[in-house]
Amino acid sequence: MKQSEVSKLNAQELTDKLQEFQKKYTDLKVAHAITPLENPVQLRAIRKTVARIQTALTQRELQ
């Protein structure tokens, strides 16, 4: 999810997406610990998406 996509969402949608991506990240991390993922770069991409969403939520709280 790109920053431009994140900025278009409202706070409720961001919270929903944050929960969704955190769950996806946890599931992939556990799956990677058991058997290596075919594409481990997915972990990094999802982690960065979670950070983007958290940053957007924090910025909106401060405004």
C-alpha positions in Angstrom: 0.0 0.0 0.0 1.5 3.3 -1.1 1.5 6.5 0.9 -0.9 8.1 -1.6 -3.4 5.3 -1.0 -3.0 5.6 2.8 -3.6 9.4 2.7 -7.0 8.9 0.9 -8.4 6.7 3.7 -10.3 8.1 6.7 -9.3 7.3 10.3 -11.7 4.3 10.6 -10.6 2.7 7.4 -6.9 3.2 8.5 -7.6 1.5 11.8 -9.3 -1.4 10.0 -6.4 -1.7 7.5 -3.9 -1.5 10.4 -5.5 -4.5 12.1 -5.7 -6.4 8.8 -2.0 -5.9 8.0 -0.8 -6.6 11.5 -2.6 -9.9 11.5 -1.2 -10.7 8.0 2.3 -9.8 9.2 1.9 -12.0 12.3 0.6 -14.9 10.2 3.5 -14.6 7.7 6.1 -14.3 10.4 4.9 -17.5 12.0 4.7 -19.3 8.7 8.2 -18.1 7.9 9.5 -19.5 11.2 8.1 -22.9 10.4 9.0 -23.1 6.8 10.9 -20.4 4.9 8.6 -18.3 2.7 9.0 -18.4 -1.0 9.2 -14.6 -1.0 10.5 -13.3 2.3 10.4 -9.7 1.0 6.7 -9.8 1.7 7.5 -9.5 5.4 9.4 -6.2 4.8 6.7 -4.8 2.6 3.9 -5.5 5.1 6.0 -4.1 8.0 6.6 -0.9 6.0 2.8 -0.7 5.2 2.0 -1.0 8.9 4.5 1.8 9.7 2.9 4.0 7.0 -0.6 3.5 8.4 0.6 4.1 12.0 2.4 7.3 10.9 -0.8 8.5 9.1 -2.9 7.9 12.2 -0.5 9.7 14.5 -0.3 12.7 12.1 -4.1 12.9 12.1 -4.3 12.7 15.9 -1.8 15.6 16.2 -3.7 17.9 13.8 
